[in-house]
Amino acid sequence: MRRMLGTIGLAASLLVGGCAREIEFERQTITIRHDPESDAVDVRLVYRGLFTRLPPSLTDDDAKRLEAAASTLERLAKGSREFCVADGGTWVPLDEPTDRDASQIDGATTDDPQRALRREITSFVRLVDHGAFVDDELRLCFVQRFEIRPWSQFEQRTNEWIGRLAIAHDEEARSSTNPHPEGCDPKGDSIRLAKAHAKTPWFAIRDNRLELDLAMSHEEYTDWVRLTLDAHIDIVAPGFVSLVSAVLTQSRSVVHDEGGLELTVGDGTWPLRCDVRSRTNEYDHRLCESVRARGIELRTEADLADLLGDK
């Protein structure tokens, strides 16, 4: 399979850190609102049916995974700026890592300009509110509301960051003994490098719509769309497939040419909402029980109605 994620993969380099697949969820709702007057973007993430996939009888390793998952939920409940999108593989920390991870972030040393830029970007993101709760079926859920302000600076600096990543990726590939490993698309890499040097935006909010320039080759885009129809990928990474499908469904304009792929997402009104289907029929109550045992407050949906908004 080609490295079809292209720009998405580069942008994901911003999302460093996180834990292994200790926590998964059945569904996720991502709601985005833009307020141009206050130059702010409000993002609400609702995770429904949080669980850790476990066998009926726990081994020592299973017990450690469950304990690690409960620790992650405890951090989130205390207000840690971490989030996850689509699948529970990585919970992304927005704060600086500590202890043994403090010396490096994704290969960038402490004095690397990339790290300073990352700190600047994440400083624009504020955790407004959050809460753990159980739904009507007593399944463990969590909600977070983030505010990004000033959005214009976040947008500008993050676009700069992605461009730097594209250039760094090219420099690393050129210095490698195998600059085009299996799964790499040289044409896609060339499109991204040209875009990085041109310093045009990879994403922006314009005319009440989210514009994405994914800088994919035709082959990468074909693979990307094909993934949404691949039954095997839908089993392995259902959240990813569901998110891609939601973005494509809400795209009012899709333009693909030699310069890459441009999507205009949304109908010109806010909020922009994605309902992501992830792991179904696999829920396990043991993570919820472990969270309760730690004394973490679990509220009801009614308690958090204002924060949750529409289902």
Secondary structure, 3 states (H helix, E strand, C coil): CCCCCCHHHHHHCCCCCCCCCCCECCEEEEEEEEECCCCEEEEEEEEECCECCCCCCCCHHHHHHHHHHHHHHHHHHCCCCEECCCCCCCCEECCCCCHHHCCEECCEECCCHHHHHHHHHHCCEEEEEEEEEECCCCCEEEEEEEEECCHHHHHHHHHHHHHHHHHHHHHHHHHCCCCCCCCCCHHHHHHHHHHHHHCCCCEEEECCEEEEECCCCHHHHHHHHHHCCCHHHHHHCHHHHHHHHHHHHCEEEEEEECCEEEEEECCCCCCEEEEEECCCCCCCCHHHHHHHHCCCCCEECCCCHHHHCCC
